[in-house]
Amino acid sequence: SFSQWSKVDSLISWLDKHPVIDSEYILTLHRISYRTSESDIATSFKYYEKVNNLSEERNFTYGKALAQINLGILLSSSASYDASNRAYFNAIQYADSCNAPRLKAICLNNIGDNFASLNDFEKCREFTYQAIKINKELKAWRGVAINYELLASCDIKEKKFKQSKEKLDSGYKYALITGETYVLTLFYIDYGKVESSQGNISQAKFYLDKAMAGAVADKGLGNMQKIYMAKAQYITDLPKALKKQYLDSAFLLATQLKNTKGIGQASKLLMDYYQAEKNPEQAIKFFKYYKDSYDSVFSENNKRNVIIRESDWMLRRQEIENEKLKQIAAIQKSEITSKNLLLVSGWILFGLLATSAFFFYKNQKASRKRQVSEYEKKILQVQMESLKAQMNPHFIFNCLNSIENFVIKNDRVSASRYLNKFSALIRMILESSNSDTIPFEKDFAATKIYVELERLRFNNKFKFVTEIDPVLLDPEFQVPPLFLQPYVENAILHGMGPSENENLVLSIRAFIKDDYIHFEVEDNGVGRKKSASYQRNKNHDHKSMGLRLTEEKLDIYSQRLKTKSEIVINDLYHDDLPSGTKVVLKIQLGEILKGTLYEAKDYNS
């Protein structure tokens, strides 16, 4: 068979020959990430990011599932099993929504594998048998083979060698159908362990040598590391020097692959080896490696759990707040209906007893009441829907994935910085969700944090510049919460996200001109027309809701200040080619705003 890297090279070559970004292109990126996950984590991570970003931009649900699977594999390699399982559960949700049972089966198997690594074998079996059922229905024989091998490895760890042999025999026929060296190698490793347990050392050597030949041919460094470990543990008549050589090789491979679990296992065996050889200096050295690897794992997992639990709490709080707002709106609607019925009855009664002039007066008064109630109801509805729009779950999960990514890269400074910014933004959103207006200075600070988070997520793909009239930063100047954010989001995701331009710039300007306050959001991305071609199959619910809410908030804001507002979107061109988009929000300086700005900064129009 072709080596793992030959397959990767051929996949990369295919990408070069097929520049059109479609579903097959994204699937190929996923395959590269998967095939390099054991041998080159940096490359695997790079291609995972491409799968994730392109799938998010195009709302390609199948691709989102693949990206979460890639992420789960990478997290598992660093022994971050809790975070890895969360990625797999996310992938299952995507797989269910796009009817992809094969992907669901892969996730179930990998979740089981994570539980096996944590020595929770019952949980492992529970998920793996679910995967077998799906794979058999799909006739996905490679999946069935891998499922049975995982069950066999659980039995081996529990020293249930008879049951393990039965599982291996059940799965081996499916492994032969695939003819895939990687899968067969896994079976040969387990057969070697089972033969050793029965005292058949020569047969154990035969299977482990056969496994090594397959791993070398396939350049499967992960399997090679497992084989060196198995030989050191299960070939009981090994010379000491050869046993040490195997353990050293296993440790070096695990270090090269940045496999935290493998480093810990090899370090433990080397520690035991040097203890038996009465070499305390080397035993302590590998004990430190062993302890450091597992301390690192637990520290990272604890941090991830805090992040994820905090996110879950925020989402639950959002749901509670939304439900509360709905209940208030329903009560107001009921009260308005009751009042209207009473007023109608009153009008009829008064109409019988009073003059037509008096009747007209009462009717006008009731009408004004209804207008006030409708106005208040509209404010409440916009507040409720605004909270939904601002707390977009996709944005939250993207932020959490970015934090996970920094931790995978061991970039704890960036992870901490990102987490602090993310928490600050969520806090600002929740604090402002029940307010009609907030100081522009505070709102602009939240918008800047949002942009900084997106810049980090997009690897600083674009520059961010601002130009704000200091007069507008006075705390007395109030605006609707996050009223610029939907336009900033569109500029980033739909304007600059798909662009290959190396000099991308997002700019926000706010100034006073011609008796109007101008707010401008400008990008030099692909432009609306080209962006629309990328988004044809995309669900626009969140986008349209954000823009509609901004218009409604500005309408309410203008009514309250007795002034006018308008929104203008301009397509930009350079040499007759699209070169970005500029959004201009204009608010007229009515008497109330003029008074605020005069008083605040002695502004002179």
C-alpha positions in Angstrom: 0.0 0.0 0.0 1.0 3.6 -0.4 2.6 5.2 2.7 0.7 7.7 4.8 2.7 10.6 3.5 2.3 9.4 -0.1 -1.4 9.6 0.4 -1.0 13.1 2.0 1.1 14.3 -0.9 -1.4 13.1 -3.4 -4.2 14.8 -1.5 -2.2 18.1 -1.4 -1.5 17.7 -5.1 -5.3 17.3 -5.8 -5.9 20.6 -3.9 -3.4 22.4 -6.1 -5.2 21.1 -9.2 -8.7 21.9 -7.9 -8.7 25.5 -6.6 -12.5 25.8 -6.5 -13.6 25.7 -2.9 -16.5 23.2 -2.8 -17.6 20.3 -0.6 -15.0 17.9 -2.1 -12.3 20.5 -1.5 -13.3 20.7 2.2 -13.4 16.9 2.5 -9.9 16.7 1.1 -8.7 19.2 3.7 -10.3 17.0 6.4 -8.5 13.8 5.1 -5.2 15.6 5.2 -5.8 16.7 8.8 -6.9 13.1 9.7 -3.9 11.4 8.0 -1.3 13.7 9.6 -2.9 13.7 13.1 -0.5 11.0 14.4 2.7 12.0 12.5 2.6 15.8 12.3 0.3 17.6 14.7 1.2 21.1 13.4 0.2 20.2 9.9 -2.9 18.4 11.1 -3.9 21.4 13.1 -3.3 23.8 10.2 -5.7 21.7 8.0 -8.3 21.4 10.7 -8.4 25.2 10.9 -9.0 25.4 7.2 -11.8 22.8 7.4 -13.4 24.7 10.3 -13.1 28.2 8.8 -14.3 27.3 5.3 -17.3 25.2 6.7 -18.3 28.1 9.0 -18.1 30.6 6.1 -20.3 28.5 3.9 -22.5 27.0 6.6 -21.5 23.6 5.4 -22.9 21.4 8.2 -21.2 18.2 7.0 -17.9 20.1 7.0 -18.5 21.4 10.5 -18.9 17.8 11.7 -15.6 16.9 10.1 -13.9 19.8 11.7 -15.1 18.8 15.1 -13.9 15.3 14.5 -10.4 16.6 13.5 -10.4 18.8 16.7 -11.5 15.8 18.8 -8.6 13.7 17.5 -6.0 16.5 18.1 -7.3 17.1 21.7 -7.2 13.3 22.4 -3.6 13.2 21.3 -2.8 15.7 24.1 -4.9 13.5 26.5 -7.5 16.3 26.8 -10.2 13.7 26.8 -13.0 15.8 28.3 -12.6 18.5 25.7 -12.1 15.9 23.0 -15.4 14.2 23.8 -17.2 17.6 23.7 -15.9 18.1 20.2 -17.2 14.7 19.2 -20.6 15.4 20.7 -20.7 18.6 18.8 -19.9 16.6 15.7 -22.7 14.2 16.4 -25.2 17.0 16.5 -24.0 18.3 13.1 -24.0 14.7 11.8 -27.6 14.2 12.9 -28.7 17.5 11.4 -27.3 16.6 8.0 -28.1 12.9 8.1 -24.5 11.6 8.2 -24.7 8.3 10.2 -21.1 7.3 9.2 -19.7 10.4 10.9 -21.8 9.7 14.0 -20.4 6.2 14.1 -16.8 7.6 13.9 -17.6 9.9 16.8 -19.1 7.2 19.0 -16.0 5.0 18.4 -13.7 7.8 19.3 -15.6 8.8 22.4 -15.3 5.1 23.4 -11.6 5.2 22.8 -11.3 8.3 25.0 -13.1 6.5 27.8 -10.8 3.5 27.3 -7.8 5.8 27.8 -9.4 6.9 31.1 -9.8 3.2 32.0 -13.6 3.5 32.0 -14.1 0.4 30.0 -17.8 0.0 30.5 -18.4 3.5 29.0 -16.1 2.5 26.2 -18.1 -0.6 25.4 -21.4 1.3 25.6 -20.4 3.8 22.9 -18.5 1.3 20.8 -21.4 -1.1 20.5 -23.6 1.8 19.3 -21.0 2.5 16.6 -20.9 -1.2 15.5 -24.7 -1.2 15.0 -24.5 1.8 12.8 -21.5 0.6 10.8 -23.0 -2.8 10.2 -26.2 -1.2 8.9 -24.1 1.0 6.5 -21.8 -2.0 5.6 -18.9 0.2 6.6 -16.5 -2.7 7.2 -13.5 -0.6 8.1 -15.5 1.0 10.9 -16.7 -2.4 12.1 -13.1 -3.7 12.2 -11.9 -0.7 14.2 -14.8 -1.0 16.6 -14.0 -4.7 17.4 -10.3 -3.9 17.8 -11.2 -1.2 20.4 -13.3 -3.7 22.3 -10.5 -6.2 22.2 -8.0 -3.6 23.6 -10.4 -3.0 26.5 -10.4 -6.7 27.3 -6.6 -6.8 27.1 -6.3 -3.9 29.6 -8.6 -5.8 32.0 -6.6 -9.0 31.3 -9.7 -10.7 29.8 -7.6 -12.3 27.1 -10.1 -15.0 26.1 -12.8 -12.4 25.5 -10.2 -10.3 23.7 -9.4 -13.1 21.3 -13.1 -13.5 20.5 -13.4 -9.8 19.6 -10.2 -9.9 17.5 -11.5 -13.0 15.6 -14.9 -11.2 15.0 -13.2 -8.1 13.7 -10.3 -9.5 11.8 -12.4 -10.7 8.9 -13.6 -7.2 8.4 -10.0 -5.9 8.6 -9.1 -8.3 5.8 -12.0 -7.0 3.6 -10.5 -3.5 3.9 -7.0 -4.7 3.2 -5.8 -1.5 4.9 -2.3 -1.8 6.5 -3.1 0.6 9.3 -6.1 -1.4 10.4 -4.4 -4.8 10.1 -1.5 -3.4 12.1 -3.8 -2.7 15.1 -5.0 -6.3 15.0 -1.5 -7.7 14.8 -0.5 -5.7 17.9 -3.4 -7.0 19.9 -2.9 -10.6 18.7 0.7 -10.3 19.9 -0.4 -9.3 23.4 -2.9 -12.1 23.6 -0.4 -14.8 22.5 2.1 -13.5 25.1 -0.6 -13.8 27.8 -0.9 -17.4 26.9 2.8 -18.0 27.1 3.3 -18.2 23.3 6.2 -15.8 23.1 7.3 -16.9 19.6 3.8 -16.3 18.3 3.8 -12.9 20.1 7.0 -12.0 18.4 5.6 -13.1 15.0 2.6 -10.9 15.3 4.5 -7.9 16.7 7.1 -8.1 13.9 4.4 -8.4 11.3 2.8 -5.3 12.9 6.1 -3.4 12.8 6.6 -4.3 9.1 3.1 -2.8 8.3 3.7 0.3 10.4 7.1 1.0 8.7 5.6 0.4 5.2 2.7 2.8 6.1 5.0 5.2 8.0 2.5 5.0 10.9 4.6 6.6 13.7 1.7 6.3 16.1 1.5 2.5 15.5 5.3 2.2 15.7 5.3 3.8 19.1 2.6 1.3 20.3 4.6 -1.6 18.9 7.8 -0.6 20.7 5.8 -0.4 23.9 4.1 -3.8 23.3 7.5 -5.5 22.6 9.0 -4.0 25.8 6.0 -5.2 27.9 5.0 -8.5 26.3 8.2 -10.1 25.0 9.3 -11.4 28.3 12.6 -12.9 27.2 14.0 -9.7 25.8 17.7 -8.8 26.6 17.8 -5.8 28.9 19.6 -3.7 26.4 17.0 -4.4 23.7 14.1 -3.7 26.1 15.7 -0.3 26.9 16.2 0.4 23.2 12.5 -0.3 22.6 11.4 2.0 25.5 13.7 4.8 24.4 12.3 4.5 20.9 8.8 4.6 22.2 9.6 7.7 24.3 11.3 9.5 21.4 8.4 8.8 19.1 5.8 10.0 21.6 7.8 13.2 22.2 8.1 13.7 18.4 4.3 13.3 18.0 3.6 15.5 21.1 1.4 12.6 22.3 1.0 13.4 26.0 -0.5 10.0 26.8 2.3 8.2 25.0 4.9 10.3 26.8 3.4 9.4 30.1 3.2 5.7 29.4 6.7 5.4 28.0 8.1 7.5 31.0 6.3 5.2 33.5 7.9 2.1 31.9 11.4 3.7 31.7 11.0 4.7 35.4 10.2 1.1 36.3 13.1 -0.1 34.2 15.6 2.1 35.9 14.2 1.3 39.3 14.8 -2.4 38.6 18.3 -1.6 37.5 18.9 0.4 40.7 19.6 3.6 38.8 17.7 6.2 41.0 19.0 9.2 39.0 17.5 8.0 35.7 14.4 6.7 37.5 13.8 10.2 39.0 14.4 11.8 35.7 11.6 9.8 34.0 9.4 10.1 37.0 9.5 13.8 36.4 8.6 13.4 32.8 5.7 11.1 33.8 4.5 13.5 36.5 4.9 16.6 34.3 2.9 15.1 31.4 0.0 14.1 33.6 0.1 17.3 35.6 -0.1 19.2 32.3 -3.1 17.1 31.2 -5.1 17.7 34.3 -4.3 21.4 34.4 -5.4 21.9 30.8 -8.6 19.8 31.3 -9.5 21.8 34.4 -9.2 25.1 32.5 -11.2 23.8 29.6 -13.9 22.5 31.9 -14.2 26.0 33.5 -14.5 27.6 30.1 -17.1 25.2 28.8 -19.1 25.3 32.0 -19.1 29.1 32.0 -20.3 29.0 28.4 -23.1 26.5 29.2 -24.2 28.7 32.1 -24.3 31.8 29.8 -26.4 30.0 27.3 -28.8 28.8 30.0 -28.9 32.4 31.4 -29.7 33.7 27.9 -32.6 31.2 27.6 -33.9 32.1 31.0 -33.7 35.9 30.2 -35.4 35.3 26.8 -38.2 33.3 28.5 -38.6 36.0 31.1 -38.9 38.7 28.5 -41.5 36.6 26.6 -43.5 36.2 29.7 -43.5 39.9 30.4 -44.5 40.6 26.8 -47.3 38.1 27.1 -48.5 39.7 30.3 -48.4 43.2 28.7 -50.3 41.9 25.7 -52.9 40.4 28.0 -53.2 43.6 30.0 -53.5 45.7 26.8 -56.3 43.4 25.5 -58.2 43.6 28.8 -57.9 47.3 28.9 -59.0 47.6 25.3 -62.1 45.5 26.1 -62.9 47.7 29.1 -62.4 50.9 27.1 -64.6 49.6 24.3 -67.4 48.8 26.9 -66.9 52.2 28.5 -67.1 54.0 25.2 -70.4 52.2 24.4 -71.8 53.2 27.9 -70.6 56.7 27.7 -71.9 57.0 24.1 -75.3 56.3 25.4 -75.1 58.8 28.2 -72.9 61.6 26.9 -72.6 63.9 24.0 -70.8 63.0 20.8 -68.0 65.5 21.7 -67.4 63.8 25.0 -67.4 60.4 23.2 -64.8 61.7 20.7 -62.6 63.0 23.5 -62.6 59.6 25.3 -61.9 57.8 22.1 -58.8 60.0 21.4 -57.5 59.4 24.9 -57.8 55.6 24.5 -56.0 55.8 21.2 -53.1 57.6 22.8 -52.9 54.9 25.5 -52.7 52.2 22.9 -49.9 54.0 21.0 -47.9 54.3 24.2 -48.5 50.6 25.0 -47.5 49.5 21.5 -44.4 51.6 21.7 -43.4 50.1 25.1 -44.2 46.6 23.8 -42.0 47.2 20.7 -39.1 48.3 22.9 -39.5 45.1 25.0 -39.6 42.9 21.9 -36.5 44.5 20.4 -34.7 44.0 23.7 -35.6 40.4 23.8 -34.6 39.7 20.2 -31.5 41.8 20.5 -30.2 39.5 23.3 -30.8 36.5 21.1 -28.8 38.1 18.2 -25.9 39.3 20.4 -25.6 35.9 22.1 -25.2 34.0 18.8 -24.2 30.5 19.8 -22.0 30.1 16.7 -19.9 33.0 17.8 -19.6 31.6 21.4 -18.5 28.1 20.1 -16.1 29.7 17.6 -14.5 31.6 20.5 -14.3 28.4 22.6 -12.7 26.5 19.7 -10.2 29.3 19.4 -9.3 29.1 23.1 -9.0 25.3 22.6 -6.7 25.9 19.7 -4.3 28.1 21.6 -4.2 25.5 24.4 -3.4 22.7 21.8 -0.5 24.9 20.6 0.6 25.3 24.2 0.2 29.1 23.8 -1.2 29.7 27.3 -0.6 33.5 27.1 -2.8 33.8 24.0 -5.4 31.4 25.5 -5.6 33.5 28.7 -5.7 36.8 26.8 -8.5 35.4 24.5 -10.5 34.1 27.4 -10.3 37.4 29.3 -11.5 39.3 26.3 -14.3 36.8 25.6 -15.5 37.0 29.2 -15.4 40.8 29.1 -17.5 40.9 26.0 -20.1 38.4 27.3 -20.3 40.4 30.5 -20.9 43.7 28.6 -23.6 42.0 26.4 -25.5 40.7 29.5 -25.2 44.0 31.4 -26.5 46.0 28.4 -29.2 43.6 27.3 -31.9 45.2 29.4 -31.0 48.8 28.6 -32.4 50.9 25.8 -29.2 52.9 25.5 -25.7 52.9 26.9 -22.8 55.4 26.6 -21.2 55.2 23.1 -17.8 55.0 24.7 -18.9 51.7 26.4 -20.6 50.3 23.3 -17.5 51.1 21.2 -15.3 49.3 23.7 -17.5 46.2 23.4 -17.3 46.4 19.6 -13.5 46.7 19.7 -13.3 43.6 21.9 -15.5 41.7 19.4 -13.2 42.7 16.5 -10.1 41.7 18.5 -11.6 38.3 19.1 -12.4 37.8 15.4 -8.9 39.0 14.5 -7.4 36.4 16.7 -9.7 33.7 15.3 -8.7 34.7 11.7 -5.0 34.7 12.6 -4.8 38.5 12.3 -5.9 38.3 8.7 -7.0 41.9 8.6 -6.0 45.2 10.2 -8.3 47.3 12.4 -8.3 51.1 12.4 -10.6 53.6 14.2 -11.2 57.3 14.0 -13.6 58.6 16.6 -14.5 62.3 17.4 -13.6 62.7 21.1 -16.9 64.6 21.6 -18.8 61.4 21.0 -16.8 59.5 23.7 -18.4 61.6 26.5 -20.5 59.4 28.9 -23.5 61.6 28.3 -23.8 60.6 24.7 -25.9 57.4 24.6 -26.6 54.9 21.8 -28.5 51.6 21.4 -26.4 48.7 22.6 -24.1 47.1 20.0 -25.9 48.9 17.1 -22.7 48.8 14.9 -21.9 45.1 15.7 -24.1 43.4 13.0 -22.4 45.5 10.3 -18.9 44.8 11.7 -19.8 41.1 11.8 -20.9 41.1 8.1 -17.7 43.0 7.1 -15.5 40.4 8.8 -17.4 37.1 8.0 -18.8 37.9 4.5 -16.5 40.7 3.3 -13.0 39.9 4.5 -13.4 36.2 5.5 -13.6 34.9 1.9 -11.0 37.4 0.6 -7.4 36.3 -0.4 -6.2 40.0 -0.3 -3.1 40.3 1.9 -3.9 44.0 2.8 -7.3 43.7 4.4 -8.4 46.6 6.6 -11.6 47.1 8.7 -12.2 50.7 9.7 -14.7 52.3 12.0 -15.2 56.1 12.0 -17.5 58.3 14.0 -17.7 62.1 13.5 -20.2 65.0 13.2 -20.8 66.6 9.8 -23.6 68.7 8.3 -25.8 68.5 11.4 -25.6 64.7 11.5 -23.6 62.2 13.5 -22.0 59.8 11.0 -20.9 56.2 11.9 -19.0 54.4 9.1 -18.0 50.7 8.9 -15.8 50.1 5.9 -14.0 47.0 4.6 -11.9 46.3 1.5 -13.1 42.7 1.2 -14.8 40.9 -1.7 -17.9 43.1 -1.8 -21.5 42.2 -1.5 -22.0 40.7 -4.9 -19.2 38.2 -4.7 -20.0 37.5 -1.0 -23.6 36.6 -2.1 -22.2 34.0 -4.5 -20.4 32.3 -1.6 -23.5 32.5 0.6 -26.2 31.1 -1.8 -26.7 28.0 0.2 -26.2 29.7 3.6 -28.9 30.3 6.2 -29.2 34.1 6.6 -31.5 34.1 9.7 -29.0 35.4 12.1 -27.6 38.0 9.7 -31.0 39.4 8.7 -32.2 39.5 12.3 -29.1 41.5 13.4 -29.6 44.1 10.6 -33.4 44.3 11.2 -32.9 44.8 14.9 -30.4 47.6 14.3 -32.9 49.4 12.1 -35.6 48.9 14.7 -33.4 50.1 17.5 -32.4 53.2 15.6 -36.1 53.8 14.8 -37.0 53.7 18.5 -33.9 55.8 19.4 -34.9 58.5 16.8 -38.5 58.6 18.0 -37.4 59.1 21.6 -34.9 61.9 20.7 -37.4 63.4 18.2 -34.9 63.3 15.4 -34.2 61.3 12.2 -31.8 58.5 11.3 -30.9 56.6 8.1 -28.7 53.7 7.0 -26.9 53.7 3.7 -24.9 50.8 2.3 -22.4 51.6 -0.5 -20.6 49.1 -2.7 -17.0 50.2 -3.3 -15.1 49.8 -6.6 -11.5 50.2 -7.8 -10.8 50.1 -11.5 -14.4 48.9 -12.0 -13.8 45.9 -9.8 -15.5 45.3 -6.4 -13.2 46.5 -3.6 -15.3 46.3 -0.5 -18.4 47.8 1.3 -19.1 50.9 3.3 -22.0 51.1 5.7 -23.0 54.6 6.9 -25.4 55.1 9.8 -26.5 58.8 10.2 -28.4 60.3 13.1 -29.6 63.9 12.9 -28.5 66.3 15.6 -32.0 67.1 17.0 -32.5 69.5 19.9 -32.0 66.9 22.6 -28.7 65.6 21.1 -27.4 69.1 20.5 -28.1 69.9 24.1 -26.2 66.8 25.3 -23.2 67.5 23.1 -23.1 71.2 23.9 -23.3 70.6 27.6 -20.7 67.8 27.5 -18.0 69.4 25.4 -19.2 72.9 24.7 -19.5 71.6 21.1 -19.9 74.5 18.5 -21.8 73.6 15.4 
